[in-house]
Amino acid sequence: MESQLGPMLSDSQKAAITTALKKQDPARSVRRLSAAALRIDELTHLPSPPASRPTTHAFVDKRHAQEQKLQLQLLCAALNGNIPQYPKACLG
């Protein structure tokens, strides 16, 4: 600090700062916690989910729906309207 502020401060100002720094309140000083002072318990179970969940906005993507419809039509045409395990897919 003295190297930066030394030329700008008078000797009386430096002395006042030095005494103020020496008179710091010990209660205001930083106290470090030891590992023994901290007590952390492990959870025996997962915490319960929140009672309410945020709602999401329903969004209909018309372009995606058109692409899916076209893909289904092409698949139905390629398999002559008979998709294995999905017999009702080409009815609509």
MOSULVEN-V315461 format. One line per field, one symbol per residue. ss: DSSP state (H for helix, E for strand, L for the rest). psi: psi as a letter, one per 20 degrees, with the letter a starting at -180 (. if undefined). burial: I if it has 24 or more other ideal C-beta (glycine too) atoms within 12 Angstrom, else O. A space follows every 50 residues. Layout:
ss = ???
psi = ???
burial = ???
This chain:
ss = LHHHHLLLLLHHHHHHHHHHHHLLLHHHLLLLLLHHHLLLLLLLLLLLLL LLLLLLLLLLLHHHHHHHHHHHHHHHHHLLLLELLELLLLLL
psi = ghhgighhqrhhgghggghhhhjqphhiqpppprhhhpopqqpirqqqqq hqqqqqpppoohggggghghggghgghhjkjnppimhjhjh.
burial = OOOOOOOOOOOOOOOOOOOOOOOOOOOOOOOOOOOOOOOOOOOOOOOOOO OOOOOOOOOOOOOOOOOOOOOOOOOOOOOOOOOOOOOOOOOO
